[in-house]
Amino acid sequence: MKTAPVRTLILLLAALLLTDLPTLAPPAAAGAPTEEAWYVAAIGGTPVGYARESREIAGHETRVRSESHMVLNRMGSRIEIEMLGESRERADGSLLTVEMEMVLSEQATKMKAAAGDGVVRIESEAGGKSFERDLPFTGELSGPDAVRRLTAAKLRQAGDRIDYQIFSPEMGTVTKASRVALGPESITFEGRQQTAMKLEEQLEGFPVKTTVWVDSEGFLLRSEQPGPFGVMSLLRANEAAARLASGGGQLPEESYGATIARTQIRIPDARRLNHLEVRLHHRNPALGWPELEGPGQEILERSDDSLTLAITRPAPAEGHPFPVAVTEANREYLEPNAYIQSDAAALKEEARKIIGDEKDLYRAARKLERWVAENMEFDTGVVLAPSVEVFENRRGTCAGYAMLLTTMARAVGIPSRYVMGYVYVDGMFGGHAWTEVLAGDEWIPFDGAVITEGPADAGRFAFLWSSLRDGVNRLSMGPGMQLYGQIDLDVLTYTLEGGPRRSVPPGAAPYEIAGDLYTNTGLGLQVVKPAGFRFVDLDAVWPEATLVGLEGPAGQEVKLLSRNRRYWQDPREHALEALRRLAPEGSMSEVRLAGGDGLLTVNGDRAVLAVPGSGVTWLLDVTGPEAAALIRQVASGLKLQG
């Protein structure tokens, strides 16, 4: 499997923690030494890092410097996120500049925004190259200290409100914001009680409201914001306590599991899905729905708490030449930027080598997609890296696969964009990223991580499409916050390539057990348990791989698993590879068990059977006394789809 449902959310965590960092430090008089404020960052009550900020008045300017460091440990990987920021504003509170540096991988990315007369000049830097753009705006831009002073002056009792406009480096844009006083409240920090003003903060275009507690001077004491893994918080602390949190933390497994959307049935051979209808149920309707109408996606019904979405896989789009000429309409999808470094010489040369003398845009994109799938290695320890770093290391999550494929397409003159959404894999929809290329007037999806033959299958839906011209900040904001960890999902109908439309009846379950018989209707799967055994570990979802487990009276263990096969892989060779990975030692023989030709390995008290199926290899793993005899007994009562 080549997707990480939670890994695309790590950037989201970083951006959320920075959203509330402006003006944290206590006031400093002109010419006084710089003073600092320290905070413990936590998710769901688990400390995951710290934040620090200093405030300095120099002449007619106020400078606020911020730093945050977070560490998450997940699936054996250590995820580190560092961010540095500095803002400068005039004495009247108008913004001068904002700088931010993000370290999400080996290569840091930097952004500097300078506010002028009605325009913000933004310079992004990554991989030793700089990219510039102008962002027009109207009105005034307030600096963080101006917001602090306005808060202290105007928000004195419940119901008081202030409105202002800022440049948000997290969102990469100018945005309007508001703060509303909810009333005074006593809070505890650093072991003492203090009366604070409780506020509700809202950024335009950001669906989640932040609760903020400030002192009488408007300085932050605490903040809380709901997130996909639990409430994210900053709490004022001393330096020792903040640094103690710098080692990060490990979130409970259930916090990650809450971000996926399990399906009530298993979809067989999902990479051949041509059409899919799903109903989304919102756990928090107040967050609203993001834009879900897009290429191949149609909203059939919609209410505050549910939405029915139809996804259709596009037909192959052959007959379009490339390289495509740059126009104002497609410029941002053809030109390089700080993350899509399509002008890098080595990457560009490799992309041209991959496509060879191919002249058709669609077929060239397929060649690039397959190269990414075959040459990338899945690594949950990489948060989000610019494309040159991904190309050099050939490692990453689905975010890295999408980044590299999008870049390689542009490198040969194919308009492309980065897509975020959900993908179906093994009983659940999880957060995912892939690529779309523009063929004529139609956007065609390609996915180097969860690959299928032809355009990407209908087992996915998107909620964000980006050229990444404005950086990666938008990936972590609105749409992801509205859906990740906030939805449940039911499959209504599906159609596999070459097959009839299948409806899922109301109340359908992933499996049924009747006496000794386990039945999974969606997968066409049946398992008969031997006498004295019991069913365990039923219908787990990624990253767990066991579909059905059995435990015997003498400690025997039986597991039925499946491994997805890429379309170009030979079924027998894939079965052989899967068998060697699971059981590298033992005598191997060809057998006919479980209704198909398979490969059997026996090594003492362990026996493993691999049987090729439709798009998968089935694996029956048996350990315990008389494993060779037990595996044949279980296989005789096993019915496998395909």
N, C-alpha and C positions, 0 to 999 in steps of 0.2 A: 504494500500500500504506500502511496506517495502523497499523503496529505496530513496535515497537523491541524485539527480543528481549533486548537487553542493557540497555536504559535503565531498566527496572524494577529493576535490580540495584544501581543507584548508591547508594540508601539503605542497602542491605545493606553496602556497603563502609564507609560512615560508622559504622554501628552496630558493626561488627566491630572497627574501630580503637579505639572507645571502651570496648569490653568490658574491655580490659586496662589502663586508665589509672589505677585507684586506687593511691594512695600511690607515686608515682614519685620524689618529691623526697627528697634527703638529710635526716636529722633536724635539727630546729631546737630549740634550748632555749627555754623560756618567756621571752618578752620579746625574743628575738633577732630580727634582721631576717629577713624572708621569704627563703627560698632556693628555687632553681629547678632543675628537671631538664629537659633537652631531648632530643628523640628524632626520628629520621628514620623516617617511615612509608614503607613500600615494598610493592609488589605484584609477586610474581614476580621480585623483585630490582630492579625499576624504582622509583626514588624518586618518590613521588606527593604528598609533603607532610610536615608536621611535627606533633609534639605537644609541648606544654609543660605542666608542672605545678609548682605551688608549694605548700608546706606551711607552715602557721603555727600556733603555739600561742598562744592569747590567753586568759589566765585559766584557766578550767576547760574550755575548748573547744579542739578541734583543727579547723582548717579546711584543706581540700584543694581547690585551684582547678585546673581543667584547661582546656586549649584545644587544639583540633586544626584544622588547615586542610589540605584536600586539593584537588588540581586534576587532572582527567583530560581529555585532549584526544582526541576521538573524532569521526570523520565530519565534521570541520570545525567542531565545536562545542567550547566550553570549559565543562566542568562543574566548578563550584566548590561545595565543601561546607565549612561552618564549624560548629563546635560549641564551646560554652562550658559549663563545669559547675562547681559548687561543692557540697561536702558539709560538714556540721557534725556533730561528734559530741562526746559528753561525755568526760571524762577516763577513765571506765570503759570506753569504746569503744562505748557504745550510740548508735545513730544519732539525730540530731535532725532535720536537714533535708537534702534534696537538691534542687538546682536545675539545670536544663539549658535551654539555648537552642540551637535548630537553625536554621541559615540554609541552606535548600535551594533557595530561589528569592528573589524580591524581598521576600517577607514572612516575617519571622522568626516562629517558634513557640516558646513558652516553657512550661516545666513546673516546678512546685514541689511537692515532696512533704514533708509534715511528719509525723513519726512520733509517735504518741500511745500511749495505753494500749490495745493490741490493734487499732489501726486506723491506717492511713496516709491522711491527707487530701491528695488530689491536686487541684491547680488547674492547668488548662491555659489558655493564652492565645494567641489568634491573631486578626488582623484587628481588634484593639481590643476583643474580647469575651473574657470569662472563663467557664470551665465547671468545675464542681467535682464530685468523686465521692469516696466513701469506700471504702477497700480494707481489709477486715478481715484480720488475721493472728494467729497464735499463736506463742508463743516470743519470742526476742529478735532484734532486728535489729542487726547489727554494722556499724559504720562502716568506711571503707577503712583507716584507720590501725590499727584494732583487728585487721583481717585481716593487716596487715603485721606487727604485733607477735606475733600468734599464729603466723605463718609462721616468724619468726625463732626463736621459743622452742621450737616443737614439731617442725619439719621439719629434722632434723639428719642423718639417714641414710636410705638407700634403704628404702622401705617405710613410712616414717612418714606419717601421714594426719591431716588436720584437716577438720572439717565445721562449717559455719556458715551463717547465713541473712542475706541482704542485700535491700535494695530496689534493683532494677536499673532505672535510668532508660531504658536501651536497650530492655528488654523491657516496661517500664511496669508491673511487678508485683513482688511479693515472691517470692523464689526461694531455694531451698537450693543450696549450692555446696560443693565439696570441693577440696582440694589434696592430692596425693600426691607425696612426694619420690622422684625417680628416681635420685638420687645426685649427687655433685659432678662438675663438668666445667669445664675451662679454656676460657674464651671470650676473644675479642679485641674490645675497644671502645676508641674514642679512641686507637688506636695502641698499646695495651698489653694485656698478658695479665692476666686476673684469674680466680681460682677462684670459681665460682658454684655454687649449688645448683639443679639442674635439676628442675622440678616439672611435674606434669600437672594442669591445672585443668579442672573440669567444672561447668557450671551446669545445674541441673535444667530440663528442657524445651528445652535447647539441644543439638543432637545432636553438635556438633563440639567436640572437646577442644582446649584451648590449651596449648602448651608454653611454660613460663615459666622464665627464669633470673633468680635474685635473689642479692643479696650477703648477707653474714652478718647484716645488720640487716633483711633482708626487703624491701629496695628493688629495684625492677625494673631489670634491665640489658638484657634482651632478651625478646621474645615472638614466637611464631610460631603462625599459625592457618591451616589450609587454607581456601581460598575458591574461588569459581567461576572466578576469573581467575588463580589461582596462589596461592602462599603469601603471606599478608599478615603483615607483620612490623613491629615497633617495635624500634629499636636505639638505645641510649643514645649521645648525641653531644654535641659542644659546640654552643653557640648558633650559631656561624657556619655549621657544617655543616648544622644543622637548617634555618636560614633559607635556605640555598642550595637546599634541597629544596622551598621554598614555591612555586616556579614550577610544580610538578607534573611530570607525565610522560605520555608516550604509550605505552600498552601495545601489544605486538605484535598484529597482526590475528588470529593464531591463538589468542590468549588469549580474545578475544571469540567466535571461531568455536567454541571448545570448550563454550560455554554453550548452544548450540542442539543439537537432536536431529534430525539428518537422517533422512528416511524413505527406504526402499529403492525406493519408486516415487513418482510424482507422482499426486496425486488430482485428477481433472478437476472443475471447477466446484464447488470445495469448499464454497462458501457455501450449497450446496443439500444438504449432508450431513444426513441424518436419523438415521443410525446408523453407529457406527464402533467397531471393536474393535482395540486396539493392545496390543502386549506391550512392557513397559518392562524394560530390563536395567540393573541397578545396577552402576556401576563401582566403588563403594565400599560393599559391603553392610553394613559396620560402622555406617554412618550410619543405617540402617533406613529404613523407608517412612513418610511422613506419612499422615495420614488422607485417604483418597481416596474413601471412600464418601460420597456426597452427592446432591443433586438431579440426576437423570439420569445418575448414575455408579454402576456396579456392578463390584465386583471378582469376576472369574470364577475366577482361580487366583492363588496367591500363594506365594512362597518367599523366602528371604533375598535372592537375587540377581535374581529376575525376578517380574513381576506382570502379569497380563492384565486389562485394564480395558475395559469396555463403556460407551460413551457414547451416550445416546439424546436426541435433540432433543425437547423437550416440545411438545405441541399448543398452539395458541392458547388463552388462558384468558379468554374473554370472559364477560360476565355478572356482573362484580363491581363494585359501586359504590365511589366514593371521594368525599370524603376519608374515610379509615379512622379510626375512633375509637381513641384511645390507651388501651392496656391495659398491665398489667405485662409481658405476654408480648411485646408488640411495641414497647414504649416506646423502646428504644435504636435501633430502626430508623425511628422517626418524629421523634425529637427532634434538634435541632442539636447539634453539638459543635465542637471547635476546628478541624477540617478540613472537616466537612460543615456548612457555615454556611447552613443552609436557612432561617434566619430573616432573612437579609439582604434589605432592602427591595427593592433594584433587581433582584436575582436572583429573588426571589419574584414580583415583578410580571411579569417576563419569562416565567417558567414558566407563570403563569396565562394570559398572553396567548397563549402557544403552544398550550395545550390548548383555548382558547376555551370553548365550551359543552359540551365532551365530558363525559359522565357515566360512561363505562365505563373502568375502571382500566387494562385491557390496551391499549385503543386510545389512551388518553392517554399511556401509557408509550411507545408507538410514535411518537407525535408528538414527544415530548421527545427520543427517540433520534435521529430524523431531523434535528431541529434541531441537536443537538450535532454530528452528522456533517457537516452542511452549513456550520456556522459556526466550527468549530474548525480551526486550522491546525497541522499536525504540526511539532514543534520539538524536536530531540534535546538542545537546550541547557537545557531546563527539567527539573530533577530531580524534585521533587515539591512541588506548591504547594497551599495551601488553596483551596477552591472559589471564594471570592470573587475571589482573584487570577486564577484560571483564567478565570472569567467575564468579568473586566474585560479581560484580555489576549487571550483566545480562542486560546491557544497551549499546547502541551504534547505529551507522549508519550501512549501509551495510558493511563498513570496519570492524566493530566489529563482525558482524555475520560471515564474511569470516575468520577473524582472529581466532575466537573460533572454527569454524568447521575444519579448517586446523589443528589446534592444537590437537583437540580431535581425529582426524583420526590418527595422528602420535602417540598419546598416546597409541593407541592399536595396533601399528605396521603396519599402512596403509600408504604408501608413499603419500604425499600430497603437494600441492603448492598453493600459493595465486595468484589470477588472477585479473587483472584490465581491464576494457573495458567499453562498453556501453550495456544497457539493454533497451528493449522496454517495456514501460508501458503507457497505456492510451494516445495514440496519439503522443508520443515522445520517442526518445532515449536519455537517460541521463547517466552520469558517474556512474559506478557501480563497485562492487567487489564481487567475489565469489570464490569457491574452486574447484580444480581438484584433483582427486585421481588416482593413477596409478594401473590399473587392468591388470596384465600381461604386455603387451607392449602398452596398450592404456590408454590415459588420459581421464577420464570421469568427466564431470562437475556436481557439486552439488551446490545448492544455498539455504542457510537457510533463506535468506531475501525475495527473489522472488521465492517461492518454487513451484515445479510441481511434479506430480507423475512420478517417474522414473528419468532418467538423466535430467539435466537442459535443458529446451526447446531451440529452435533455435532462439528465439527472443533476441539475444545478439551476440556481437562479442568482442573478446579480442584483446588487443594490448600489453599486458605485462604479463609475467608469471614469478613468483619469488618464490624461497624457503625461502626468507627473511634472508638467512644466512648472507648477507652483510648489513642487516639493512633495514630500510624503506626508505632510502634516494632516492633509484632508483625509487620509486613509484612517486616521485614528479618531475622527470626530463623529459628526451627526449620525449617519446611517448605521455605523457599527454599534453605536450606543443605543440606537432604537431597537436593534434586533438581537445582538449577541447576548445570550443569557436571558432573553426576554420572550422567546417564542416556544410554543409547542407546534407540532405539525402532524397532519394526517394525509396519507396518500389516498386520493379519490379514484383516479384511473391512471393507467399507463399502457403504452404501446411499444413493444419491442420491434426492431427492424424486421420486416417481413412477417409480422404476426398480427393477430387481431387486437382490438382495443379490449382491455380487461378492466372491469370495475371492481373496486374493493368494497365488500359489503360493510354496512355500519356495524360496529362492534367487533370487527375482525381482530384477531389476536396473532402475535408472531408465531405462536405454536400451541399445540394441544397435547395433553397427556391423557391417555385412556388405558389404565392398567399398566401393561408393560410396553405400550406403544407410544413413542414420541412422533408427532407429525408436524412438519413445517410446510404449510400449504404453499406459501409464496415461493419457496425454494424447491418444492416438489421432493421433500426430504422426509424419510422415515427411518427411525431407529428403534429396534427391539432390544430391550435390556434383558440380559440373562437373569435367571432366578437368583434371588439373594442380593442383587445389585440395586442401587438407587441412582436416580437422576440428580446431577449437580451442575452448577455453572451453565445454566441454560440461556442461550441467546445473548451472550455478551457482545458489546460493541467495541470498536477500535478505541484504545490500542490493544485490548484483549482480543484474542483470536479464536477462542473456543466457542463453537456453536452449541455443542452438546457434550456434557461430561457424565461419566458413570463412575461410581465407586463400588468396589466389591467387598465381600465379607472378610477376605484375607488381605485387605489393603491394596487390591488391584485398582489401577486408575486407567480409565479409557477417555480419550479426548478426540472429538471430531472437529477438524479445522478445515479452513479453505484458504488458498493463496490465489490472488487474482493474477491472471496471465495477460501479458501485452499481446496485441493482435498479431504481431509478426513472429512471436515465439512458437516454436514447435511444441505441441502438447506433450509429447513424450520427453523431450529435452527439459521442458519446464518441470515436469513431474520428477525427473531425475535430479534436477537442481534443488527442488524443494525438499526432496528426500535426503539429499546429502547435507543440506543445512540443518535439518532436524535431527538426523541420525547419521553422523559422518562415519561411524564404524559399524561393522556387522556384515554378514553374508547377504548378498542381494540376489533375488530371483524374480523372474517374470511370472505373474500369476493371473488368473481370472477370478476376481473376487468382487463383491459388491456390484455385480452386474456389469463390470467393465474390465478391460485389460489394464493391469496395474503392475507396480513394482513393489516388492516386499523385502524389507530388511529385518533380520533377526539377529539380536546380540544378547544372549543370555535372557535376562528378565525384561527385555524390551523388544518390542516388535512394532514396526511402522509400515503402513501401507499407503502408497500414493497412487491415486486413480485420476487420470485426466477427465475433466468435465467441460461444459460449455463456458469458456472464458475463465475457468478456474482449474486448479488442481485440488482435489479432495485429499485430506490426510487423516488417517486413522492411527492414533498414537496410543499404544498399550504398554503399560509397565506393571510388573508384578509376577508372581509365580505362574508358570505355564503360559507365558505371554504369547508364544507362537500358536498354541491351540486356542487361546482366548480370542486372538485377533481374527481367526477364521470363523469362530462362533459368532462374534459380533458382526463381521462382514456379511455373513449369510443372512442376517436379518436387517441389512442396510439397503435402503433405496436412495440413490443419488440422482439429482436432477442433471440432465445432459449426459 
